[in-house]
Amino acid sequence: NNNNNNFIDLFSDNSKIYANNRPLYPNELFEFIIQNCKNFTCAWDCATGNGQAAISLIQFFDKVIATDASLNQIENRIPHERIQYKVSLAEQSSIENSSIDLITVAQAAHWFNFNPFYNEVKRVAKENAIIAIWCYNLPQIDPQIDQLIQHFHSNIVASFWAPEINYINQNYSTIPFPFEQFDSNNIPIFISTCSWNFNQFIDYLSTWSACQQYIKKLSQNPIDLIKNELMQLWANDLTIEKKVHFHIYLRIGYVHKKNNQ
């Protein structure tokens, strides 16, 4: 865990590509989270990126505050009149005390300084507020492509992953989460499915932080090492769209639970 307030910015350079080439989160995920909320005045989507989760949350809440430490990401936001976007660190949100009904973090909590962030969550949360954090791991397309991507992830770019990625490799099962958790047996695994052509899938791979680090250090693109083989598995047809499935793993709990409900 990065134990100071230096924001790890691995994504700003690629904000536009990131915004267009990451999976969207399924409505079932939000419906599951929402069914456990008590109030719907204001949600905080932390590390919002371009607002993918915020735009789904706004259908349930009067207001969503969407924060990200990257100005670049916020500049590529999906605008909405009831979403207040602002640049701030997860650990220093400047949100009012006891004002938030739901805190969400999509595919980002592993980068945070856990103790300061969770203290911030406790400060801004109302009684009975919920916190939900989730991640997705490697995509699944078909056995041959999956094997190639696993090789790419765990061999070719392996040494370029930050240590925080281990939390994703373990599907968030080991990430610190000091809240009154829901029973994991009652939490489904959600699936996000995209239909992507070859170039869209390549663009998705290029958003990997390990690819960015590889390019910075070695001045070449690691995707070039698998591109021909991947193209063959794509039947040598750039236009074919394949179904790309991402399993989403959720941790959810009450921040301050009122006991006498």
Backbone bond lengths (Angstrom), bond angles and torsions (degrees), N, CA, C in turn:
res aa  C-N    CA-C-N  psi(-1)  N-CA   C-N-CA  omega(-1)  CA-C   N-CA-C  phi
1 N - - - 1.476 - - 1.527 109.27 -
2 N 1.280 115.46 135.56 1.457 122.77 -177.59 1.530 109.01 -75.79
3 N 1.338 117.54 103.99 1.465 119.94 -165.92 1.513 115.14 -89.89
4 N 1.301 118.55 28.64 1.451 119.25 170.88 1.518 106.98 -138.13
5 N 1.319 115.68 -176.98 1.454 117.56 -175.49 1.521 112.87 -93.52
6 N 1.333 117.27 19.05 1.456 119.74 174.61 1.515 108.34 -74.56
7 F 1.299 115.14 113.21 1.457 121.24 -179.20 1.530 109.50 -68.26
8 I 1.329 116.08 127.05 1.460 120.83 177.55 1.523 107.81 -81.30
9 D 1.328 116.47 106.52 1.464 119.10 -175.61 1.526 110.10 -107.96
10 L 1.336 114.92 94.51 1.455 120.04 -179.42 1.525 112.11 -103.78
11 F 1.323 116.62 -0.52 1.463 118.82 -168.29 1.529 114.96 -121.84
12 S 1.326 118.73 -14.91 1.466 120.31 -174.41 1.521 112.85 -58.71
13 D 1.340 116.29 -41.10 1.470 119.43 -176.93 1.522 110.95 -57.78
14 N 1.314 115.60 -27.27 1.461 120.86 -172.09 1.525 112.13 -115.20
15 S 1.332 116.93 27.10 1.473 119.20 -170.61 1.519 113.59 -54.92
16 K 1.339 116.62 -42.63 1.476 118.78 -177.24 1.523 111.22 -68.16
17 I 1.335 115.70 -44.72 1.465 119.45 177.88 1.524 109.43 -63.39
18 Y 1.337 115.85 -41.51 1.465 120.29 179.74 1.529 110.05 -59.98
19 A 1.325 115.78 -44.32 1.465 120.25 -177.33 1.527 111.61 -62.39
20 N 1.321 116.29 -34.66 1.467 119.85 -173.83 1.519 114.41 -93.78
21 N 1.318 117.92 -13.26 1.464 119.73 -169.36 1.526 113.58 -133.12
22 R 1.310 115.29 40.38 1.454 120.47 169.58 1.521 107.55 -124.80
23 P 1.341 117.80 151.20 1.462 118.56 -177.20 1.527 111.87 -64.56
24 L 1.316 115.53 146.81 1.465 120.92 171.58 1.523 107.84 -83.20
25 Y 1.323 116.01 157.32 1.466 119.50 -178.25 1.518 109.08 -94.07
26 P 1.337 117.50 137.97 1.470 119.74 -174.03 1.528 112.10 -72.67
27 N 1.324 115.59 150.21 1.462 120.56 178.33 1.518 112.59 -57.69
28 E 1.340 117.20 -32.87 1.478 120.86 -179.84 1.523 111.21 -57.71
29 L 1.325 116.22 -35.14 1.469 120.55 178.75 1.528 109.96 -62.28
30 F 1.330 115.93 -48.96 1.472 119.66 -177.49 1.525 111.07 -68.85
31 E 1.326 116.85 -37.72 1.469 119.53 178.89 1.521 110.52 -62.89
32 F 1.336 116.96 -39.14 1.463 120.45 178.50 1.528 110.47 -64.61
33 I 1.328 116.71 -44.64 1.474 120.41 179.74 1.526 109.98 -64.07
34 I 1.326 116.04 -46.44 1.466 121.91 -174.09 1.520 111.94 -64.40
35 Q 1.327 117.14 -34.70 1.472 118.85 -176.64 1.534 111.42 -64.56
36 N 1.324 116.31 -13.87 1.460 120.25 179.05 1.525 113.25 -100.46
37 C 1.343 117.19 -3.42 1.468 120.64 179.98 1.525 110.64 -82.07
38 K 1.328 115.14 148.50 1.472 120.40 179.95 1.529 111.32 -99.75
39 N 1.331 116.24 -34.17 1.471 121.11 -177.48 1.525 109.36 -130.67
40 F 1.321 114.98 155.35 1.465 120.01 -172.26 1.531 112.39 -132.74
41 T 1.342 115.36 35.50 1.462 119.82 -179.38 1.518 111.36 -77.92
42 C 1.339 116.35 -50.20 1.466 119.16 -174.27 1.527 111.22 -150.80
43 A 1.332 115.92 131.14 1.464 122.03 173.31 1.525 108.69 -113.20
44 W 1.330 115.40 152.35 1.465 121.64 174.75 1.518 108.10 -116.48
45 D 1.331 116.13 115.90 1.463 120.99 173.25 1.525 107.18 -100.07
46 C 1.309 115.17 108.11 1.459 121.61 -173.21 1.531 109.79 -94.83
47 A 1.333 116.54 140.68 1.468 122.28 -173.71 1.524 108.80 57.35
48 T 1.325 114.70 52.73 1.466 122.92 -170.61 1.523 113.24 -68.64
49 G 1.356 117.35 -16.43 1.463 118.47 -173.42 1.519 108.99 63.52
50 N 1.333 115.92 -122.09 1.466 119.03 177.51 1.524 112.27 -96.53
51 G 1.339 117.26 6.95 1.461 120.54 174.52 1.515 115.77 99.09
52 Q 1.329 116.59 20.07 1.476 120.10 -178.70 1.519 113.33 -55.34
53 A 1.337 116.36 -48.56 1.469 118.88 179.81 1.526 110.66 -75.20
54 A 1.327 116.87 -37.72 1.474 121.11 -178.09 1.530 111.24 -57.50
55 I 1.333 116.19 -40.03 1.457 120.09 -176.76 1.529 110.78 -68.73
56 S 1.330 117.12 -27.78 1.469 120.06 174.32 1.527 111.75 -77.75
57 L 1.322 116.52 -34.87 1.471 120.55 -178.58 1.527 112.32 -69.76
58 I 1.332 116.98 -30.35 1.469 119.33 -171.40 1.526 111.91 -65.79
59 Q 1.336 117.45 -21.09 1.471 118.65 177.38 1.532 111.37 -68.14
60 F 1.342 117.95 -16.10 1.467 121.34 -177.26 1.531 113.13 -108.55
61 F 1.341 117.91 -20.27 1.464 121.59 -171.31 1.528 111.69 -117.62
62 D 1.333 115.34 151.59 1.471 120.02 175.63 1.524 110.15 -63.59
63 K 1.344 115.56 -36.93 1.469 120.82 -176.46 1.521 108.98 -148.85
64 V 1.317 116.16 146.48 1.461 121.57 171.28 1.527 107.70 -126.37
65 I 1.333 115.26 129.93 1.468 120.77 170.87 1.528 106.18 -97.52
66 A 1.330 116.18 122.44 1.467 121.24 -175.45 1.527 108.15 -118.67
67 T 1.323 116.73 113.76 1.460 121.05 -176.23 1.521 111.09 -114.77
68 D 1.323 115.03 149.06 1.463 120.71 172.65 1.520 107.52 -151.98
69 A 1.316 116.64 145.12 1.465 120.02 -179.79 1.527 111.82 -76.23
70 S 1.326 116.94 -12.61 1.461 120.84 -177.45 1.522 111.36 -100.24
71 L 1.321 115.99 115.75 1.466 121.05 176.18 1.531 110.38 -59.65
72 N 1.333 115.81 -38.44 1.462 121.02 179.79 1.525 112.34 -58.47
73 Q 1.335 115.60 -44.40 1.471 119.47 178.69 1.529 110.09 -63.16
74 I 1.332 116.40 -45.47 1.472 120.15 -178.44 1.528 110.81 -63.63
75 E 1.325 116.61 -34.55 1.469 118.94 178.59 1.526 112.19 -66.51
76 N 1.334 117.13 -21.87 1.475 121.47 176.84 1.527 112.00 -97.55
77 R 1.321 116.47 21.07 1.470 121.75 -173.76 1.538 112.48 -65.29
78 I 1.332 114.21 158.51 1.469 121.71 170.33 1.525 105.91 -90.07
79 P 1.350 118.80 108.95 1.468 119.21 -172.13 1.528 112.96 -72.65
80 H 1.325 115.56 148.20 1.467 122.50 174.63 1.523 107.41 -157.88
81 E 1.332 116.09 138.28 1.475 118.72 -173.15 1.529 113.13 -64.27
82 R 1.337 118.14 -25.13 1.472 119.92 -178.73 1.532 113.13 -101.41
83 I 1.318 116.52 5.40 1.473 119.87 173.47 1.525 108.20 -102.99
84 Q 1.335 115.30 122.03 1.467 120.84 176.72 1.527 108.27 -97.60
85 Y 1.325 115.94 107.19 1.464 120.58 179.03 1.520 109.48 -88.88
86 K 1.337 116.85 139.16 1.463 118.36 171.88 1.522 111.11 -153.85
87 V 1.317 114.04 152.47 1.465 120.75 179.22 1.518 108.18 -87.05
88 S 1.333 116.29 117.46 1.466 119.69 173.27 1.518 109.86 -161.71
89 L 1.316 115.47 154.27 1.461 121.49 174.32 1.525 109.57 -67.00
90 A 1.315 116.04 148.64 1.463 120.96 177.24 1.526 111.02 -57.69
91 E 1.333 115.61 -35.57 1.466 120.97 -174.22 1.529 112.63 -84.68
92 Q 1.335 116.90 -7.65 1.477 121.84 -178.61 1.522 108.84 -140.98
93 S 1.316 116.01 75.62 1.464 119.69 -169.50 1.525 113.90 -83.80
94 S 1.326 117.85 -20.91 1.467 124.81 -173.05 1.538 112.84 58.47
95 I 1.320 116.57 23.04 1.473 121.52 173.87 1.532 108.00 -81.36
96 E 1.340 116.29 148.57 1.471 120.56 -177.99 1.532 111.67 -62.84
97 N 1.331 115.37 150.63 1.470 121.58 174.39 1.526 110.84 -57.87
98 S 1.314 116.64 143.43 1.481 123.09 170.46 1.530 112.63 46.24
99 S 1.335 115.65 50.26 1.473 119.16 -175.94 1.525 113.61 -123.25
100 I 1.347 117.09 -3.31 1.468 120.45 -168.82 1.540 111.00 -115.73
101 D 1.344 115.59 134.84 1.470 121.93 179.87 1.528 112.61 -93.15
102 L 1.323 116.40 -27.92 1.470 120.91 -178.64 1.525 108.57 -147.43
103 I 1.348 115.53 133.23 1.466 121.51 174.04 1.522 106.99 -114.49
104 T 1.334 116.89 127.96 1.466 120.22 177.81 1.526 109.82 -124.03
105 V 1.337 114.77 146.37 1.471 121.05 172.75 1.527 106.97 -139.22
106 A 1.326 116.29 115.34 1.460 121.86 -177.78 1.530 110.08 -103.71
107 Q 1.325 116.91 117.47 1.475 123.03 171.58 1.529 111.85 55.36
108 A 1.350 116.75 37.27 1.469 117.71 -177.72 1.524 114.12 -146.57
109 A 1.320 119.03 -17.69 1.467 120.44 -171.84 1.530 112.10 -60.53
110 H 1.328 117.31 -27.52 1.469 120.34 -178.95 1.525 112.41 -64.43
111 W 1.348 117.62 -18.14 1.474 120.22 179.10 1.530 112.53 -85.96
112 F 1.328 117.57 -10.93 1.474 119.89 -169.29 1.528 112.77 -80.13
113 N 1.316 114.74 160.93 1.471 121.76 165.07 1.521 105.51 -82.21
114 F 1.319 116.89 103.88 1.466 120.33 -165.07 1.528 113.97 -58.54
115 N 1.331 117.66 -51.39 1.474 118.25 -174.54 1.524 112.70 -61.67
116 P 1.351 119.14 -50.30 1.469 118.23 178.04 1.526 112.36 -61.71
117 F 1.338 117.58 -37.77 1.467 119.07 -179.58 1.526 110.50 -66.28
118 Y 1.311 117.01 -45.87 1.468 118.89 -178.16 1.527 111.59 -67.76
119 N 1.330 117.32 -30.34 1.467 119.53 172.52 1.525 110.86 -65.25
120 E 1.326 116.23 -38.83 1.461 121.19 177.30 1.536 110.58 -64.18
121 V 1.327 116.15 -41.86 1.477 121.29 176.70 1.528 110.11 -58.16
122 K 1.331 116.23 -46.44 1.478 119.85 -178.86 1.525 111.11 -65.30
123 R 1.318 116.54 -32.98 1.471 120.42 -179.97 1.530 111.65 -68.91
124 V 1.330 117.47 -43.54 1.471 119.92 -173.31 1.530 112.90 -86.67
125 A 1.336 117.33 -16.09 1.472 120.52 -172.84 1.525 111.94 -76.81
126 K 1.332 115.26 137.68 1.467 120.94 169.59 1.531 109.01 -75.81
127 E 1.336 115.22 169.67 1.462 119.35 170.83 1.531 108.48 -60.10
128 N 1.321 116.69 139.21 1.478 123.04 -179.36 1.527 113.95 69.74
129 A 1.321 117.40 9.96 1.471 118.90 175.65 1.526 109.68 -67.27
130 I 1.322 114.05 154.83 1.465 120.82 -178.78 1.519 109.10 -116.01
131 I 1.333 115.54 145.82 1.464 120.93 169.65 1.519 107.97 -117.02
132 A 1.321 115.92 134.04 1.460 122.46 178.29 1.521 108.65 -132.37
133 I 1.330 115.90 122.52 1.465 120.20 175.46 1.524 107.56 -123.57
134 W 1.315 116.65 143.03 1.465 117.75 -179.42 1.518 110.91 -147.05
135 C 1.326 113.98 162.04 1.458 120.51 177.24 1.524 108.49 -144.30
136 Y 1.327 115.02 163.37 1.459 120.18 168.43 1.514 107.52 -125.67
137 N 1.322 114.66 153.62 1.457 120.36 -177.95 1.523 109.29 -105.71
138 L 1.318 118.33 -148.53 1.462 121.03 -174.99 1.526 111.55 -66.94
139 P 1.334 116.81 147.42 1.465 120.05 179.02 1.526 111.41 -71.73
140 Q 1.319 115.50 156.93 1.462 121.07 175.49 1.526 108.54 -123.34
141 I 1.331 115.55 126.60 1.465 121.22 -179.37 1.529 109.78 -122.66
142 D 1.331 115.32 -63.85 1.468 120.97 172.21 1.524 106.11 -154.57
143 P 1.349 118.31 164.36 1.475 119.13 -171.26 1.526 114.49 -55.49
144 Q 1.334 118.17 -39.31 1.475 119.60 -176.67 1.533 111.84 -71.11
145 I 1.321 116.16 -45.47 1.472 119.13 178.44 1.528 109.66 -65.65
146 D 1.326 116.40 -42.14 1.467 120.12 -179.82 1.532 110.96 -57.74
147 Q 1.326 115.54 -41.01 1.468 120.22 -179.38 1.529 110.62 -65.67
148 L 1.334 116.34 -41.03 1.468 120.38 178.43 1.531 111.12 -64.05
149 I 1.329 116.72 -42.12 1.474 120.72 -179.41 1.530 110.30 -68.67
150 Q 1.329 116.53 -37.28 1.471 120.08 175.66 1.537 110.12 -61.16
151 H 1.330 116.25 -42.60 1.465 121.52 177.82 1.540 110.61 -62.98
152 F 1.317 115.80 -43.89 1.460 121.23 178.23 1.529 110.69 -59.74
153 H 1.332 115.85 -46.59 1.467 123.14 -177.66 1.529 111.52 -66.89
154 S 1.329 116.67 -46.71 1.468 120.98 -167.52 1.527 113.53 -98.39
155 N 1.332 117.57 -7.67 1.469 120.72 177.23 1.525 111.98 -123.91
156 I 1.329 116.81 -62.30 1.471 119.82 -171.68 1.531 112.13 -63.02
157 V 1.332 117.65 -49.39 1.473 119.19 -178.72 1.533 112.57 -105.58
158 A 1.340 116.12 12.34 1.472 120.58 -172.10 1.523 113.58 -52.40
159 S 1.336 116.96 -43.77 1.470 119.00 -173.38 1.523 112.47 -78.32
160 F 1.338 117.00 -2.66 1.463 120.33 -178.41 1.526 112.97 -101.31
161 W 1.320 117.07 -1.70 1.471 119.88 175.29 1.524 109.47 -76.91
162 A 1.323 115.86 139.43 1.472 119.95 171.97 1.536 108.41 -70.08
163 P 1.336 117.05 152.95 1.473 119.56 -179.25 1.528 112.83 -57.82
164 E 1.340 116.71 -28.47 1.474 120.63 -178.16 1.528 112.31 -60.05
165 I 1.348 116.42 -23.08 1.467 120.04 -177.52 1.533 111.11 -65.88
166 N 1.328 116.93 -18.46 1.476 119.05 176.00 1.519 112.16 -57.40
167 Y 1.332 116.89 -32.84 1.473 118.66 177.68 1.529 111.09 -62.06
168 I 1.341 116.35 -36.55 1.466 120.03 177.10 1.527 110.30 -72.19
169 N 1.330 116.25 -41.50 1.469 119.28 179.52 1.533 111.07 -58.06
170 Q 1.328 115.91 -26.97 1.472 120.60 178.15 1.530 111.81 -101.16
171 N 1.325 115.62 20.60 1.481 122.47 175.11 1.530 112.82 53.32
172 Y 1.323 115.49 36.57 1.479 123.58 178.56 1.532 113.55 64.75
173 S 1.323 117.32 11.49 1.472 118.42 -179.04 1.521 111.95 -68.89
174 T 1.339 117.72 -22.04 1.471 120.78 -176.35 1.529 113.13 -109.48
175 I 1.327 117.97 1.97 1.462 119.31 -178.14 1.534 109.43 -71.86
176 P 1.332 118.95 136.89 1.473 119.18 178.65 1.531 110.63 -58.28
177 F 1.336 115.71 137.74 1.473 120.29 -177.28 1.534 108.13 -153.51
178 P 1.363 116.31 81.27 1.475 120.78 -169.82 1.528 113.55 -83.98
179 F 1.320 116.75 55.62 1.468 121.27 -176.93 1.527 109.74 -132.39
180 E 1.311 114.87 168.13 1.468 119.12 178.07 1.528 108.01 -76.57
181 Q 1.335 114.50 98.31 1.465 120.21 -169.43 1.517 112.37 -80.45
182 F 1.321 113.98 151.71 1.460 120.08 169.92 1.527 107.63 -74.14
183 D 1.307 116.03 150.11 1.459 121.99 178.13 1.531 108.98 -60.74
184 S 1.327 115.62 123.15 1.472 119.11 -175.70 1.530 111.96 -62.66
185 N 1.331 116.60 -23.71 1.474 119.00 177.42 1.525 112.14 -65.67
186 N 1.329 115.94 -20.70 1.467 119.84 -178.93 1.526 113.16 -97.69
187 I 1.335 116.15 4.24 1.465 119.74 -178.71 1.525 108.68 -105.80
188 P 1.319 117.40 114.99 1.467 118.51 178.83 1.526 111.27 -69.77
189 I 1.332 116.19 162.72 1.467 120.39 167.39 1.530 105.96 -91.97
190 F 1.307 115.45 122.94 1.460 120.46 -177.17 1.528 108.77 -91.74
191 I 1.312 115.95 155.14 1.462 119.89 -179.55 1.526 109.58 -127.24
192 S 1.322 114.85 129.21 1.468 121.28 172.45 1.526 106.99 -103.41
193 T 1.308 116.54 128.79 1.469 120.87 -179.07 1.524 109.73 -119.93
194 C 1.323 115.62 127.36 1.465 121.98 176.41 1.524 108.20 -114.54
195 S 1.313 116.51 150.27 1.467 121.23 168.84 1.517 106.96 -107.07
196 W 1.323 115.44 108.39 1.456 120.22 -173.93 1.521 111.52 -123.12
197 N 1.326 116.08 141.06 1.463 119.19 169.90 1.532 108.82 -84.65
198 F 1.328 115.11 179.87 1.467 120.20 -174.27 1.529 112.02 -56.86
199 N 1.329 116.56 -48.04 1.466 119.21 -176.08 1.526 112.66 -68.28
200 Q 1.321 116.51 -33.60 1.469 118.99 175.98 1.527 110.55 -64.80
201 F 1.321 116.01 -39.59 1.468 119.09 179.24 1.529 110.58 -67.13
202 I 1.336 116.66 -40.23 1.474 120.55 176.11 1.534 110.10 -61.42
203 D 1.329 116.36 -42.46 1.472 119.90 178.12 1.528 111.03 -61.88
204 Y 1.344 116.68 -39.02 1.468 119.86 176.34 1.535 110.11 -60.65
205 L 1.338 117.31 -47.44 1.469 119.69 179.57 1.522 111.17 -59.10
206 S 1.336 115.59 -35.05 1.475 119.17 -177.82 1.527 112.11 -69.63
207 T 1.351 117.98 -14.93 1.468 119.58 175.91 1.529 112.18 -81.09
208 W 1.330 118.02 -9.75 1.461 119.64 179.36 1.532 109.66 -61.27
209 S 1.303 115.92 133.26 1.473 119.45 -179.98 1.531 110.78 -60.20
210 A 1.326 117.68 -33.71 1.474 120.18 179.80 1.526 111.45 -66.33
211 C 1.328 117.28 -34.50 1.472 119.99 176.41 1.523 110.46 -65.78
212 Q 1.326 115.59 -42.53 1.466 119.76 178.82 1.530 110.85 -60.50
213 Q 1.333 115.92 -43.23 1.470 120.22 -178.47 1.535 110.66 -68.14
214 Y 1.314 116.40 -39.57 1.468 122.31 178.40 1.528 109.55 -58.58
215 I 1.339 116.52 -48.14 1.471 121.75 -179.22 1.528 110.20 -62.44
216 K 1.351 116.17 -43.07 1.478 119.70 -179.78 1.525 111.69 -61.79
217 K 1.346 115.54 -40.65 1.467 118.33 -173.76 1.524 112.18 -84.62
218 L 1.335 118.00 -36.60 1.470 120.72 -172.25 1.533 113.49 -110.45
219 S 1.345 116.04 -5.20 1.476 120.82 178.58 1.532 113.23 57.20
220 Q 1.302 116.21 28.72 1.470 119.12 170.25 1.518 108.42 -144.04
221 N 1.319 115.62 159.77 1.459 120.20 -174.52 1.527 109.89 -94.75
222 P 1.329 117.73 118.71 1.469 119.80 -177.69 1.530 113.02 -63.57
223 I 1.321 116.93 -23.30 1.469 119.77 -179.37 1.528 110.36 -62.18
224 D 1.351 116.24 -28.73 1.471 119.91 177.90 1.535 111.82 -58.74
225 L 1.328 116.35 -25.60 1.472 120.10 -177.76 1.533 112.44 -73.60
226 I 1.323 117.14 -19.47 1.480 119.08 -179.44 1.531 112.15 -119.92
227 K 1.318 116.54 -0.94 1.468 119.75 -169.58 1.531 112.42 -62.24
228 N 1.337 117.19 -43.78 1.469 119.73 -178.18 1.518 111.77 -64.82
229 E 1.331 115.31 -44.83 1.470 118.87 179.53 1.526 110.69 -64.41
230 L 1.329 115.72 -41.09 1.461 119.81 179.10 1.534 110.35 -63.39
231 M 1.327 115.79 -39.15 1.467 120.93 179.16 1.530 111.09 -61.57
232 Q 1.324 115.95 -41.70 1.471 119.76 177.60 1.526 110.88 -62.57
233 L 1.328 115.85 -41.83 1.477 119.58 179.31 1.528 110.98 -68.93
234 W 1.329 115.69 -18.31 1.472 121.38 177.19 1.535 109.67 -91.10
235 A 1.341 115.55 15.07 1.472 122.36 179.40 1.527 112.16 61.81
236 N 1.343 115.94 27.87 1.469 121.64 178.08 1.524 113.58 51.76
237 D 1.324 115.54 33.61 1.467 119.15 -178.10 1.524 109.16 -131.64
238 L 1.336 116.09 106.85 1.471 121.23 -177.07 1.521 112.57 -61.72
239 T 1.323 116.71 -24.43 1.472 119.00 -171.98 1.528 112.81 -86.23
240 I 1.330 116.78 -17.77 1.474 118.97 -178.56 1.527 109.56 -62.38
241 E 1.325 115.88 129.76 1.467 120.24 173.67 1.519 109.06 -97.88
242 K 1.301 115.85 129.78 1.461 120.80 176.78 1.518 109.74 -110.45
243 K 1.330 115.72 149.94 1.461 121.20 175.24 1.522 108.32 -78.33
244 V 1.318 116.01 123.43 1.469 122.51 -179.14 1.527 107.07 -114.43
245 H 1.335 116.80 118.54 1.467 121.70 -174.39 1.530 110.27 -107.14
246 F 1.316 115.74 133.05 1.464 121.98 174.50 1.529 108.78 -119.37
247 H 1.326 117.17 124.32 1.460 120.92 174.09 1.522 108.68 -82.42
248 I 1.316 116.22 132.74 1.467 121.72 -176.73 1.528 109.11 -109.69
249 Y 1.329 115.26 127.87 1.466 122.18 -176.36 1.527 109.00 -111.17
250 L 1.331 115.77 124.32 1.467 122.75 -170.68 1.524 111.26 -113.63
251 R 1.352 115.12 134.93 1.474 121.53 165.72 1.525 105.70 -113.58
252 I 1.309 116.83 130.60 1.467 120.30 -175.57 1.519 109.92 -144.74
253 G 1.338 116.14 141.99 1.462 119.77 179.43 1.520 111.29 -167.63
254 Y 1.331 114.27 173.56 1.467 120.60 175.84 1.519 109.53 -85.44
255 V 1.326 116.22 137.97 1.467 120.26 176.01 1.526 109.43 -76.24
256 H 1.345 116.47 -56.98 1.475 121.33 174.37 1.524 105.11 -128.21
257 K 1.284 118.47 108.18 1.461 119.17 -178.40 1.524 109.32 -91.33
258 K 1.324 116.00 131.36 1.467 120.60 174.84 1.522 106.39 -83.03
259 N 1.311 117.35 123.26 1.465 119.92 -170.41 1.515 114.87 -77.50
260 N 1.326 117.03 -27.82 1.477 118.35 -172.31 1.521 111.40 -95.01
261 Q 1.337 116.59 52.10 1.469 118.58 -179.67 1.513 109.54 -86.37
